Amino acid sequence: AGEEGTVIVQEVRKKGGNMGFDADKGKFVDMLAAGIVDPVKVVRTCLENGASIASVLLTTESIITDIPEEKKDMPMPPGGMGGGMY
């Protein structure tokens, strides 16, 4: 929203209650009175996805990959036929 996140979080914690930051209007409001309410399922999904992405980022060094196989030289073909009748 173009605002400093840490400052917003500090202000919301100071104000307490139902207070929050309305990013559309750029001011602190009572979220319930303003009709800004997120369904629990949406918030839960966001938190779960965020945690999942964070765990992927933390484990990027342990990604499983295929080990390239060494290419083996082809064996020598069998010798040609012996001398035949002329």
C-alpha positions in Angstrom: 0.0 0.0 0.0 3.1 2.2 -0.2 3.4 2.5 3.6 6.1 1.2 5.9 4.9 -2.1 7.3 6.7 -2.0 10.6 5.2 1.4 11.4 1.7 0.2 10.6 2.1 -2.9 12.7 3.3 -0.9 15.7 0.4 1.6 15.4 -2.1 -1.2 15.2 -0.7 -2.9 18.2 -0.8 0.4 20.2 -4.4 1.0 19.3 -5.5 -2.6 20.0 -9.1 -3.8 19.8 -10.6 -4.0 16.3 -8.4 -1.2 15.0 -6.5 -1.8 11.7 -5.1 0.0 8.7 -7.4 0.7 5.8 -4.9 0.6 2.9 -7.5 1.9 0.5 -8.0 5.1 2.5 -4.6 5.3 4.1 -5.8 5.6 7.7 -6.4 3.6 10.8 -10.1 2.6 11.4 -12.2 0.2 13.4 -12.2 -2.7 11.0 -15.6 -4.1 12.0 -17.3 -0.7 11.8 -15.7 -0.1 8.4 -16.9 -3.5 7.2 -13.4 -4.8 6.6 -13.6 -8.5 7.7 -11.7 -11.4 6.3 -13.3 -14.9 6.5 -11.4 -17.3 8.7 -10.9 -19.7 5.8 -9.2 -17.1 3.7 -6.8 -16.0 6.5 -6.0 -19.6 7.4 -5.3 -20.5 3.7 -3.0 -17.4 3.4 -1.1 -18.4 6.6 -0.7 -22.0 5.5 0.5 -21.1 2.0 2.9 -18.5 3.4 4.4 -21.1 5.8 4.6 -23.6 3.0 6.5 -21.2 0.7 8.8 -20.2 3.6 9.7 -23.9 4.2 10.5 -24.4 0.5 12.8 -21.4 0.6 14.5 -22.7 3.7 15.1 -26.1 2.2 16.3 -25.1 -1.3 19.7 -26.6 -0.6 18.3 -30.0 -0.3 16.5 -30.3 -3.6 16.4 -33.8 -5.1 17.9 -34.1 -8.6 18.8 -36.8 -11.0 22.5 -37.9 -10.9 23.8 -37.9 -14.5 24.8 -41.3 -15.7 28.2 -41.9 -17.1 28.1 -42.6 -20.8 29.7 -46.0 -21.5 31.7 -46.6 -24.7 30.2 -49.0 -27.2 32.0 -52.4 -27.2 34.1 -53.4 -30.2 32.1 -55.0 -33.0 32.9 -58.7 -33.7 35.5 -59.3 -36.5 34.4 -59.9 -40.1 34.0 -63.2 -41.7 37.1 -65.1 -42.6 38.3 -65.5 -46.1 35.9 -67.5 -48.2 36.2 -69.4 -51.3 37.5 -67.5 -54.3 
